[in-house]
Each structure stands twice: as structure tokens, then as C-alpha cells.
Amino acid sequence: MLMSIQSLKQSLAGSIGVAAMCCAMTSSSWATGLGWVPTEWEAGGMVLTAPTYEGSRKQRVIGVPLLFPSGTEGGGRVQFKGPEDVRFKLLSLYGFQVGPVAGWRFGREEDDGVRLRGLGDVDGGLVLGAYAAYSAGVLTAYASYGHQATGDETGGQLRFGLEAQALNTRSLTVTALVGATWADDDYMGAFFGVTPGQSVRSGLAAYRAEAGIKDVHVGFSATMPLADRWSLRLMGRYSHLVGDVADSPVVEREGQWSGGLGLTYRFSIGR
């Protein structure tokens, strides 16, 4: 199922916003203060598929632009882990690293699914937070928290888990991960709760989703150089909704699949 025009606009705005934040955070003045000015960048596009909304049984397909400093899939200063989870490494010492997080949380429209009718729209917005990680060999344990700062008050999420660099050669790099997501009361209520007023309008039973573990997930990302400056990028993830989320009347399916296929071109600036 393709996204509605409004949802597409929100997604494109969010993608452009994330790219703009990467550019702003790695601008000359900011980077010079840290002794790091990115000269290698990658630009391109990616086709993504994901549930129409969190808990939907239907998929949506969108195309998004990509612009980021080269090396974000590794231990670079900027690490793109998802639309809500763009990490900026400020401190790295003895395997530990910490820094701020920025991103964009996509909203939800009541016409995204039959079970959402009468619940009203949820506006997305800028996400801000922080992360910490520890690396030992090919393994990295991490925790990343992001809270929505603009738009509707949809609270925060804490992501934590373990990443492993499964393969790292000149022709292919593959990273696997396993983790879970905790969400606070505001997030749970906004996306999985049904208030008495919404119950009257939608016909769904009133439901309160409380703070707790929202999902457990596994995923991977892969990068394959095609030529001197061109790279093919592939990503996939499976999430299983648990706890109060799985019991929510808006959830149609507990198993959630997402993936993407992209192409990027590496170029140099500032030299």
C-alpha cells in the first residue's frame, strides 16, 4: 500500500530534515571545534518498505534522498542508525563513546488504517536525545534515547542492544544487530492507547498502554562497493511487538517487517 500524499510529504520532510541536521552538525564551525572537518560525503537515494503504521499488517513503499558524511556505517563521527537515531560521537575513550542524538519521528494519520479511524492524527517532529556505546572487537553494546521535541507530545524511546560486524571485506561489509525498545507513557498513549473520547468516535474499546518494552528486533545492514565511488546499500529488520503494545486494539499484526535498497555516490568537498 502506497502512502497518502500527506504522509509522503511528512516522510520527505523528515528525511530532508535529518539530512539537514547532519549537514548543520558537521558544518565547518562545529567540526573545526572538534578537530574534524568531513571532506568525504555520500549522496543518493533509497527505496524503503515499512508497515503503513506501527502495528499495521499492510506495507508502504517510499523513496527518500540520502546525504551524509562517508563512513557513517562504521565508527565515524556521524552514525546513521535510523530516522530517529542519528548519533554524533563527541567522546571516544577506551572503547566507550557518548554523544547527542537527533532525528525525525514520523507521525500517523487516522486514514492510514481502518482501526485508526476516529483516533485523530499524530504529528511527527524533531527528536533529540543522547547515546552511549561500548565496543570490544567486532561487538558493540549500545543504548540510545530520543524524545520528541516538536509537534505532538509523543514522549521518548530507549533503544538498546548489541551490534556485530559479521563481515568486513573490500567487496562487502555486513553488520547484524539484536535489540529491544522501551517506550514511555506518552509514546505508548499516543500510538497505542485509546482514550474514552476516541473510543466513542472509533468504536474501539478504551485502552491504556503503559510504559514498558515495546518490541524486540533483529536486523542487518550491508554495503557493497560497485565501482570507485558508487555503493549499493541494503538493510532489513524484523520487529515483534510485545506487552501492552501487542494487546492494543490498533495493532493488526505483531510481526513488523521493514527494509531498504539504495544507491549512493561518494564525493569530496573542501579540498
C-alpha positions as CSV (number, residue, x, y, z in Angstrom):
1,M,0.0,0.0,0.0
2,L,1.4,3.4,-1.0
3,M,1.4,6.3,1.4
4,S,-1.1,9.1,1.3
5,I,0.1,12.4,-0.2
6,Q,0.3,14.0,3.3
7,S,2.2,11.0,4.7
8,L,4.6,11.2,1.8
9,K,5.2,14.9,2.4
10,Q,5.8,14.2,6.1
11,S,8.3,11.4,5.2
12,L,10.2,13.5,2.7
13,A,10.2,16.5,5.1
14,G,11.6,14.2,7.8
15,S,14.3,12.8,5.5
16,I,15.3,16.2,4.3
17,G,15.3,17.4,7.9
18,V,17.6,14.6,9.0
19,A,20.0,15.3,6.1
20,A,19.9,19.0,7.0
21,M,20.8,18.2,10.6
22,C,23.7,16.1,9.5
23,C,24.9,19.0,7.4
24,A,24.4,21.5,10.2
25,M,26.1,19.4,12.9
26,T,29.1,18.7,10.6
27,S,29.4,22.2,9.3
28,S,32.8,23.9,9.3
29,S,32.3,25.8,12.6
30,W,31.1,22.8,14.6
31,A,33.5,20.3,13.1
32,T,36.5,22.6,13.4
33,G,35.9,22.9,17.2
34,L,36.2,19.1,17.4
35,G,39.2,19.0,15.1
36,W,37.3,17.1,12.4
37,V,36.0,18.5,9.1
38,P,34.3,16.0,6.8
39,T,35.5,16.1,3.3
40,E,34.1,12.8,2.1
41,W,30.3,12.7,1.6
42,E,27.8,10.3,0.0
43,A,24.6,11.3,-1.8
44,G,21.9,9.1,-3.4
45,G,18.6,7.6,-2.7
46,M,16.9,4.6,-1.2
47,V,13.6,2.8,-1.7
48,L,12.1,1.8,1.7
49,T,9.3,-0.5,2.7
50,A,7.7,-0.5,6.1
51,P,4.4,-1.0,7.8
52,T,1.8,1.7,7.0
53,Y,1.8,2.4,10.7
54,E,3.4,0.7,13.7
55,G,1.2,-2.4,14.2
56,S,-0.3,-2.4,10.6
57,R,-0.5,-5.6,8.5
58,K,0.0,-3.5,5.3
59,Q,3.2,-2.1,3.9
60,R,4.0,1.3,2.4
61,V,6.8,2.0,-0.1
62,I,8.6,5.3,-0.3
63,G,11.7,6.8,-1.9
64,V,13.9,9.0,0.2
65,P,17.0,11.1,-0.6
66,L,20.3,10.4,1.2
67,L,23.1,12.8,2.2
68,F,25.6,12.0,4.9
69,P,29.4,12.0,5.7
70,S,31.1,9.0,4.3
71,G,31.7,6.3,6.9
72,T,28.5,6.6,8.9
73,E,28.0,2.9,8.9
74,G,31.2,2.4,10.9
75,G,32.8,4.3,13.8
76,G,32.7,7.8,12.2
77,R,31.7,11.0,14.0
78,V,28.2,10.7,12.5
79,Q,26.4,7.4,12.6
80,F,23.0,6.9,11.0
81,K,21.1,4.2,12.8
82,G,17.6,5.2,11.7
83,P,15.4,8.3,11.1
84,E,15.0,8.9,14.9
85,D,18.6,7.8,15.7
86,V,21.3,9.9,14.1
87,R,24.3,9.8,16.5
88,F,27.0,12.4,16.8
89,K,30.1,11.0,18.6
90,L,31.6,13.6,20.9
91,L,33.8,11.5,23.1
92,S,35.5,8.2,22.5
93,L,37.9,6.6,25.0
94,Y,39.0,3.0,25.7
95,G,36.1,1.6,23.7
96,F,33.5,3.8,25.2
97,Q,31.7,6.5,23.2
98,V,29.0,9.0,24.0
99,G,27.2,11.9,22.3
100,P,24.0,13.5,21.3
101,V,21.2,12.1,19.2
102,A,19.0,13.8,16.7
103,G,16.4,12.7,14.2
104,W,12.8,12.8,13.0
105,R,9.8,10.9,14.2
106,F,7.2,10.2,11.6
107,G,3.6,10.9,12.6
108,R,0.4,8.9,11.9
109,E,-2.8,9.7,10.2
110,E,-6.2,8.3,11.0
111,D,-6.7,7.2,7.4
112,D,-3.6,5.1,7.5
113,G,-5.7,2.1,8.6
114,V,-9.3,1.0,9.3
115,R,-8.6,0.7,13.1
116,L,-7.3,4.3,13.3
117,R,-10.4,6.0,12.0
118,G,-11.8,8.3,14.7
119,L,-8.5,8.4,16.7
120,G,-7.2,11.6,15.1
121,D,-3.8,12.3,13.6
122,V,-0.5,12.2,15.5
123,D,2.0,14.8,14.3
124,G,5.6,13.9,14.0
125,G,8.6,16.1,14.8
126,L,12.2,16.6,15.7
127,V,13.7,14.1,18.1
128,L,16.6,14.9,20.5
129,G,18.5,12.8,22.9
130,A,21.8,11.1,23.7
131,Y,23.5,7.7,23.4
132,A,26.3,5.6,24.9
133,A,28.1,2.6,23.5
134,Y,31.0,0.3,24.3
135,S,32.9,-1.7,21.6
136,A,35.1,-4.7,22.1
137,G,36.4,-6.3,18.9
138,V,33.6,-6.7,16.4
139,L,30.9,-6.3,19.1
140,T,29.3,-3.1,20.2
141,A,26.7,-2.7,23.0
142,Y,24.6,0.4,22.9
143,A,21.8,2.4,24.4
144,S,20.2,5.4,22.7
145,Y,17.4,7.6,24.0
146,G,15.3,10.1,21.9
147,H,12.5,12.4,22.9
148,Q,10.2,14.2,20.5
149,A,10.8,18.0,20.9
150,T,8.4,19.5,18.3
151,G,5.0,18.5,17.0
152,D,2.7,16.5,19.3
153,E,3.9,15.3,22.7
154,T,4.7,11.7,21.9
155,G,7.4,11.1,24.5
156,G,10.6,9.1,24.3
157,Q,12.0,5.8,23.3
158,L,15.1,4.0,24.6
159,R,16.7,1.6,22.2
160,F,19.3,-0.9,23.5
161,G,21.1,-3.9,22.1
162,L,24.1,-5.5,20.5
163,E,25.7,-5.0,17.1
164,A,28.2,-7.3,15.5
165,Q,30.3,-6.7,12.4
166,A,29.6,-10.0,10.7
167,L,31.7,-9.4,7.6
168,N,34.2,-6.6,6.6
169,T,36.0,-7.0,3.3
170,R,36.8,-4.7,0.4
171,S,33.8,-6.1,-1.5
172,L,31.2,-6.3,1.3
173,T,30.5,-5.0,4.8
174,V,27.7,-6.6,6.8
175,T,26.5,-5.6,10.3
176,A,24.0,-7.6,12.3
177,L,22.1,-6.4,15.4
178,V,19.7,-7.7,18.0
179,G,17.9,-5.4,20.5
180,A,14.8,-4.1,22.1
181,T,12.9,-0.8,22.5
182,W,11.4,0.7,25.7
183,A,8.8,3.5,25.4
184,D,7.4,5.9,28.0
185,D,3.8,6.5,28.9
186,D,3.4,9.4,26.4
187,Y,4.7,7.4,23.4
188,M,2.5,4.4,24.4
189,G,-0.6,6.5,24.8
190,A,-0.1,8.5,21.6
191,F,0.4,5.5,19.3
192,F,-1.2,2.5,21.1
193,G,-3.7,3.9,23.6
194,V,-7.4,4.6,23.0
195,T,-9.0,7.4,25.2
196,P,-12.7,7.3,26.1
197,G,-13.4,10.1,23.6
198,Q,-11.5,8.2,20.9
199,S,-13.4,5.1,21.8
200,V,-16.8,6.8,21.2
201,R,-15.6,8.1,17.8
202,S,-13.9,4.9,16.6
203,G,-15.9,2.1,18.1
204,L,-12.8,0.6,19.6
205,A,-12.7,-0.3,23.3
206,A,-10.9,2.3,25.5
207,Y,-7.3,1.1,26.2
208,R,-4.4,2.3,28.2
209,A,-0.9,1.3,27.1
210,E,1.7,1.9,29.9
211,A,5.4,2.4,29.7
212,G,7.5,-0.7,29.1
213,I,9.2,-2.8,26.5
214,K,7.6,-2.1,23.1
215,D,9.4,-4.5,20.8
216,V,12.3,-6.9,20.3
217,H,14.1,-6.9,17.0
218,V,16.8,-8.2,14.8
219,G,18.3,-6.6,11.7
220,F,21.2,-6.2,9.4
221,S,22.8,-3.6,7.1
222,A,25.1,-4.3,4.2
223,T,27.3,-2.1,1.9
224,M,28.7,-3.3,-1.4
225,P,31.0,-1.1,-3.5
226,L,30.1,-1.3,-7.1
227,A,32.8,1.0,-8.6
228,D,35.3,3.5,-7.4
229,R,32.7,5.9,-5.9
230,W,29.4,4.0,-6.2
231,S,28.0,1.8,-3.5
232,L,24.9,-0.4,-3.1
233,R,23.2,-0.4,0.3
234,L,20.8,-2.9,1.7
235,M,19.0,-3.1,5.1
236,G,16.4,-5.2,6.7
237,R,14.7,-5.5,10.1
238,Y,12.1,-7.7,11.8
239,S,10.4,-6.4,15.0
240,H,8.0,-8.2,17.2
241,L,5.6,-6.1,19.2
242,V,5.2,-7.2,22.8
243,G,3.5,-6.4,26.1
244,D,0.8,-3.7,26.2
245,V,1.6,-2.8,22.5
246,A,0.8,-6.3,21.3
247,D,-2.6,-6.2,23.1
248,S,-3.6,-2.7,21.7
249,P,-6.8,-2.6,19.7
250,V,-5.0,-0.6,17.0
251,V,-2.5,-3.4,16.3
252,E,-3.3,-5.7,13.4
253,R,-0.1,-7.7,13.3
254,E,2.6,-8.2,15.9
255,G,5.3,-9.0,13.4
256,Q,6.7,-6.0,11.6
257,W,9.0,-6.1,8.6
258,S,11.0,-3.2,7.1
259,G,13.8,-3.0,4.5
260,G,15.5,-0.8,2.1
261,L,17.6,-0.8,-1.1
262,G,19.7,2.2,-2.0
263,L,22.5,3.6,-4.2
264,T,25.0,6.3,-3.2
265,Y,27.8,8.2,-4.8
266,R,30.9,9.3,-2.8
267,F,32.4,12.7,-3.5
268,S,34.9,15.1,-1.9
269,I,34.4,18.8,-0.8
270,G,36.5,21.4,0.9
271,R,39.8,20.3,-0.7
